[in-house]
Amino acid sequence: MLLFSKIERLTQRMSIITFVGNFTDNVTLLTPQLNAIIAASASVKSSPKLKRMLEIILALGNYMNSSRRGSVYGFKLQSLDLLLDTKSTDRKMTLLHYIALIVKEKYPELANFHNELNFIDKAAAVSLENVLLDVRDLGRGMDLVRRECGLHDHAVLKGFLQTSDPQLDKLQRDAKTAEEAFGNVVHYFGETPKTTPPSVFFPVLVRFVKAYKDAVEENEQKKKQEQALREKLLAQEAKQQDPKAQAQTQKKRQQQQDLIAELRRRQAKDHRPVYEGKDGTIEDIITVLKSVPFTARSAKRSSRFFSDANLCDDSNS
């Protein structure tokens, strides 16, 4: 520890060592983020199909609100999130689903408008403010390296400056380009970079594109279901109108009714009451039992024992 305390400008030198060691990684990390902002900003601003889509949305919004506030000349981009919240009176269709139907029927050339919006998903994940701060930090770190080289002749640092200075210059130019490109596209849509940074601006478009694709797919599924139901109803109507089919249906119904009647008849036959005997009613049998004692002899006889003729024979015997 005592040896370290004797090193001149220890803090500055440690900062330079850290900066040199992390410089390449920082450039590699920041460059794709700046490129995403530049490409996404340019594609959004130059997309004619997106502009037409927003015109259609504005026209429908003016039509819906014409009886309340009259026509408006524009809307905030964040209002695109409300398209799924606006539903029909029967709650079965959203405004975005209706827009998807209108585009398919009237403006099919706009159906793939989202193909013109390049890198918006990557730009949505970028915090441009933090990226610009990191680029400025790299510039300050490079200034420390230059001052150190001016004080002492360091071959390693000089070699680092020769290879890294061009990389930093390009990164700084890209940062300026990204800031300007995003500022232009935000102002183009009537917003400001302070109130609508890339982390707010691009996610709105990402959600809108995803919701639109989902609406198109759901409309197609609903159309297939309605077509299948329509074909089923037509088949049923055709079957009902066919005389042969009607005759077969009537025949099947008659067979079912005959079968039910036969089952009921058999069921009634198998469950006849006990008192419905061949030789008389249950009251007659009880009367005979009361008048003639039950003996072993009478037990061996059949049910015909209870007939009047047999009674007469027993009395004579």
C-alpha positions as a printed Julia matrix, in Angstrom:
317×3 Matrix{Float64}:
    0.0     0.0     0.0
    2.93    2.3     0.76
    4.3     1.73   -2.73
    1.01    2.75   -4.34
    0.96    5.97   -2.35
    4.23    7.02   -3.97
    2.77    6.86   -7.51
    2.01   10.29   -8.94
   -1.6    10.97  -10.01
   -2.67    7.49   -8.96
   -6.38    8.24   -9.27
   -6.06    9.64  -12.8
   -3.87    6.76  -13.94
   -6.27    4.14  -12.52
   -9.14    5.86  -14.33
   -7.16    5.8   -17.58
   -6.37    2.1   -17.18
  -10.05    1.33  -16.57
  -11.1     3.47  -19.52
   -8.64    1.84  -21.92
   -9.66   -1.65  -20.81
  -13.4    -1.02  -21.27
  -13.31    1.23  -24.34
  -13.83   -1.45  -26.99
  -16.68   -3.09  -25.07
  -18.41    0.26  -24.58
  -18.17    1.13  -28.28
  -19.49   -2.32  -29.21
  -22.42   -1.86  -26.81
  -23.39    1.69  -27.82
  -23.06    1.49  -31.6
  -26.02   -0.88  -32.27
  -28.29    1.21  -30.05
  -27.49    4.38  -31.96
  -27.95    2.6   -35.28
  -31.35    1.32  -34.16
  -32.5     4.85  -33.28
  -31.25    6.22  -36.61
  -32.82    3.47  -38.73
  -36.13    3.4   -36.85
  -36.5     7.19  -36.93
  -35.81    7.33  -40.65
  -38.17    4.45  -41.5
  -41.06    5.85  -39.45
  -40.77    9.34  -40.89
  -40.4     8.18  -44.5
  -43.17    5.55  -44.42
  -46.02    6.61  -46.76
  -48.19    3.64  -45.73
  -48.02    4.56  -42.05
  -49.07    8.08  -42.97
  -52.08    6.73  -44.89
  -53.03    4.48  -41.98
  -52.98    7.43  -39.59
  -55.13    9.41  -42.04
  -57.74    6.63  -42.02
  -57.72    6.53  -38.23
  -58.11   10.31  -38.07
  -61.0    10.22  -40.56
  -62.84    7.54  -38.56
  -62.23    9.44  -35.34
  -63.66   12.62  -36.85
  -66.69   10.71  -38.12
  -67.36    9.21  -34.69
  -66.93   12.54  -32.88
  -68.57   14.78  -35.5
  -71.72   15.24  -33.42
  -69.74   16.24  -30.32
  -66.73   18.41  -31.04
  -66.44   18.58  -34.79
  -63.41   17.67  -36.88
  -59.85   17.78  -35.57
  -56.61   18.08  -37.53
  -54.58   15.47  -35.69
  -54.17   13.31  -32.61
  -51.38   12.31  -30.28
  -49.55    9.14  -31.14
  -50.36    7.67  -27.73
  -54.03    7.66  -28.8
  -53.26    4.56  -30.87
  -53.41    2.58  -27.62
  -57.09    3.52  -27.3
  -58.14    1.79  -30.52
  -58.61   -1.49  -28.66
  -60.62    0.2   -25.91
  -63.19    1.67  -28.31
  -65.8    -1.03  -28.96
  -69.06   -1.38  -30.84
  -72.42   -1.24  -29.07
  -72.62   -5.04  -28.89
  -69.04   -5.19  -27.49
  -68.06   -7.74  -30.15
  -65.74   -5.56  -32.27
  -63.13   -2.95  -31.44
  -62.32    0.07  -33.56
  -59.01   -1.5   -34.52
  -60.79   -4.63  -35.81
  -63.04   -2.4   -37.89
  -60.03   -0.49  -39.25
  -58.43   -3.81  -40.22
  -61.6    -4.73  -42.14
  -61.7    -1.35  -43.88
  -58.05   -1.63  -44.89
  -58.56   -5.13  -46.28
  -61.65   -4.18  -48.29
  -60.85   -0.62  -49.4
  -57.07   -0.18  -49.06
  -55.42   -3.61  -49.49
  -52.14   -1.96  -50.47
  -51.79   -0.72  -46.87
  -52.21   -4.13  -45.24
  -48.45   -4.61  -44.88
  -47.66   -1.07  -43.71
  -45.67   -2.47  -40.79
  -43.04   -3.85  -43.17
  -41.84   -0.28  -43.71
  -41.2     0.28  -39.99
  -37.71   -1.14  -39.55
  -35.96   -1.63  -36.19
  -38.77   -0.04  -34.15
  -38.73   -2.99  -31.73
  -34.99   -2.55  -31.12
  -35.27    1.23  -30.85
  -38.05    0.83  -28.3
  -35.56   -0.76  -25.89
  -33.04    2.09  -26.17
  -32.7     4.9   -23.65
  -31.23    7.56  -25.91
  -30.55    9.89  -23.0
  -28.36    7.3   -21.26
  -26.59    6.41  -24.5
  -25.69   10.05  -25.13
  -24.37   10.36  -21.57
  -22.2     7.29  -22.1
  -20.8     8.76  -25.32
  -19.91   11.98  -23.51
  -18.19    9.95  -20.78
  -16.11    8.22  -23.44
  -15.11   11.63  -24.81
  -13.99   12.8   -21.36
  -12.05    9.58  -20.85
  -10.26   10.06  -24.16
   -9.31   13.6   -23.09
   -7.62   12.13  -19.99
   -5.61    9.78  -22.19
   -4.5    12.67  -24.42
   -3.38   14.75  -21.43
   -1.47   11.82  -20.02
    0.3    11.32  -23.34
    1.17   15.03  -23.34
    2.79   14.76  -19.92
    4.6    11.47  -20.45
    5.67    9.59  -23.51
    3.63    6.35  -23.25
    3.97    4.11  -26.28
    0.97    2.01  -25.21
   -1.3     5.01  -24.8
   -0.14    6.49  -28.09
   -0.99    3.25  -29.86
   -4.38    3.25  -28.15
   -5.07    6.81  -29.33
   -4.17    5.96  -32.91
   -6.65    3.07  -33.06
   -9.39    4.36  -30.75
   -9.66    8.02  -31.77
  -11.31    7.18  -35.13
  -13.75    4.84  -33.38
  -14.71    7.52  -30.89
  -15.13   10.12  -33.64
  -17.48    7.83  -35.54
  -19.42    7.03  -32.36
  -19.83   10.73  -31.58
  -21.04   11.42  -35.12
  -23.53    8.56  -34.83
  -24.75    9.94  -31.51
  -25.35   13.35  -33.06
  -27.1    11.78  -36.06
  -29.33    9.66  -33.81
  -30.27   12.67  -31.71
  -31.14   14.72  -34.78
  -33.0    11.89  -36.53
  -35.14   11.19  -33.52
  -35.8    14.88  -32.96
  -37.0    15.2   -36.55
  -39.39   12.26  -36.4
  -40.79   13.32  -33.03
  -41.43   16.86  -34.24
  -42.93   15.41  -37.42
  -45.63   13.77  -35.28
  -46.17   16.89  -33.2
  -44.27   15.73  -30.12
  -41.08   16.84  -28.36
  -38.05   14.7   -27.42
  -38.28   15.76  -23.78
  -41.88   14.66  -23.26
  -41.71   11.75  -25.71
  -38.31   10.01  -25.59
  -37.56    6.93  -27.72
  -38.54    4.66  -24.83
  -42.06    6.13  -25.11
  -42.34    6.94  -28.81
  -41.3     3.64  -30.4
  -43.14    1.31  -27.97
  -46.42    2.97  -29.03
  -45.75    1.93  -32.62
  -44.65   -1.55  -31.57
  -47.89   -2.09  -29.64
  -49.94   -0.69  -32.51
  -48.35   -3.02  -35.06
  -48.81   -6.06  -32.82
  -52.43   -5.18  -32.04
  -53.15   -4.62  -35.74
  -51.7    -8.02  -36.69
  -53.75   -9.69  -33.95
  -56.9    -7.91  -35.17
  -56.32   -9.11  -38.74
  -55.85  -12.69  -37.55
  -58.93  -12.56  -35.32
  -61.01  -11.16  -38.19
  -59.91  -14.07  -40.38
  -60.79  -16.61  -37.69
  -64.2   -15.02  -37.2
  -64.8   -15.06  -40.94
  -63.97  -18.78  -41.12
  -66.29  -19.54  -38.22
  -69.13  -17.6   -39.82
  -68.52  -19.35  -43.15
  -68.6   -22.77  -41.49
  -71.83  -21.9   -39.68
  -73.37  -20.59  -42.9
  -72.49  -23.78  -44.76
  -73.94  -25.88  -41.96
  -77.24  -23.96  -42.03
  -77.43  -24.22  -45.83
  -76.86  -27.97  -45.63
  -79.62  -28.32  -43.06
  -82.02  -26.3   -45.19
  -81.18  -28.34  -48.28
  -81.71  -31.54  -46.34
  -85.11  -30.38  -45.1
  -86.21  -29.4   -48.6
  -85.25  -32.8   -50.12
  -88.41  -35.05  -50.41
  -86.38  -38.23  -50.0
  -84.7   -36.87  -46.92
  -88.06  -35.84  -45.49
  -89.5   -39.32  -46.17
  -86.52  -40.98  -44.51
  -86.83  -38.68  -41.52
  -90.55  -39.44  -41.23
  -89.86  -43.17  -41.53
  -87.24  -43.02  -38.78
  -89.62  -41.14  -36.53
  -92.38  -43.73  -37.15
  -89.97  -46.58  -36.41
  -88.95  -44.91  -33.19
  -92.57  -44.43  -32.16
  -93.42  -48.08  -32.98
  -90.43  -49.29  -31.0
  -91.42  -47.19  -28.0
  -95.01  -48.52  -28.18
  -93.78  -52.14  -28.36
  -91.49  -51.65  -25.38
  -94.31  -50.15  -23.37
  -96.62  -53.06  -24.3
  -94.06  -55.66  -23.25
  -93.34  -53.83  -20.06
  -97.03  -53.75  -19.19
  -97.37  -57.51  -19.94
  -94.37  -58.47  -17.79
  -95.66  -56.49  -14.83
  -99.27  -57.71  -14.58
 -100.82  -57.35  -11.11
 -101.11  -60.52   -9.01
 -104.83  -60.24   -8.67
 -105.47  -60.57  -12.39
 -105.55  -64.4   -12.22
 -107.31  -66.78  -14.58
 -109.66  -68.23  -11.95
 -110.96  -65.09  -10.34
 -110.04  -62.03   -8.41
 -107.96  -61.81   -5.3
 -111.1   -61.3    -3.22
 -112.5   -64.72   -4.3
 -109.25  -66.46   -3.38
 -109.26  -64.86    0.06
 -112.89  -65.95    0.57
 -112.08  -69.58   -0.25
 -109.1   -69.57    2.09
 -111.33  -68.35    4.88
 -114.0   -71.05    4.26
 -111.66  -74.02    3.6
 -108.8   -74.66    6.05
 -105.36  -74.95    4.5
 -104.19  -78.58    4.94
 -101.43  -80.74    3.58
 -103.93  -82.24    1.19
 -105.02  -78.9    -0.15
 -101.44  -77.7    -0.4
 -100.64  -80.4    -2.94
 -103.35  -79.21   -5.26
 -102.9   -76.7    -7.99
 -104.52  -73.35   -8.18
 -107.53  -75.04   -9.74
 -108.38  -76.16   -6.18
 -109.99  -72.8    -5.71
 -112.44  -73.26   -8.58
 -116.08  -73.86   -7.78
 -116.04  -77.34   -9.32
 -113.27  -78.59   -7.1
 -114.95  -77.16   -4.06
 -118.01  -79.18   -4.86
 -115.95  -82.39   -5.28
 -114.27  -81.96   -1.9
 -117.54  -81.34   -0.13
 -119.04  -84.5    -1.64
 -116.08  -86.57   -0.62
